[in-house]
Amino acid sequence: MCVGSIEIIGFLLNKILRVYVQEDFFDMLKPLVII
């Protein structure tokens, strides 16, 4: 249950970030996420 919930929350946060956050700001955060 917990793992599935975390995956769903992460998926929703990812979509929300893509919608609300500007592309340039999202691209600036990408290296931090990759590292």
Phi and psi in degrees as a GROMACS rama.xvg file:
@    title "Ramachandran Plot"
@    xaxis  label "Phi"
@    yaxis  label "Psi"
@TYPE xy
-61.7291  -46.5704  CYS-2
-61.6736  -45.1577  VAL-3
-61.8789  -40.996  GLY-4
-62.9501  -42.7826  SER-5
-62.4798  -41.9394  ILE-6
-63.4012  -42.1217  GLU-7
-65.4801  -44.2806  ILE-8
-61.4347  -44.4393  ILE-9
-61.6046  -40.8363  GLY-10
-63.8156  -44.2251  PHE-11
-65.9192  -42.7777  LEU-12
-61.5215  -39.5551  LEU-13
-61.6033  -44.8511  ASN-14
-67.1695  -40.6301  LYS-15
-62.5277  -43.7119  ILE-16
-61.1013  -42.5124  LEU-17
-63.9369  -33.1163  ARG-18
-79.6109  -46.5398  VAL-19
-89.6687  -33.5802  TYR-20
-85.2121  136.9  VAL-21
-62.928  151.702  GLN-22
-60.7512  -42.1639  GLU-23
-63.0034  -39.777  ASP-24
-69.0957  -39.2085  PHE-25
-63.6647  -42.3335  PHE-26
-65.1609  -32.2675  ASP-27
-68.0972  -32.2829  MET-28
-83.691  -20.4159  LEU-29
-53.9991  -49.2014  LYS-30
-56.7997  -36.8677  PRO-31
-65.6434  -40.1209  LEU-32
-68.4855  -41.0749  VAL-33
-64.1699  -43.0295  ILE-34
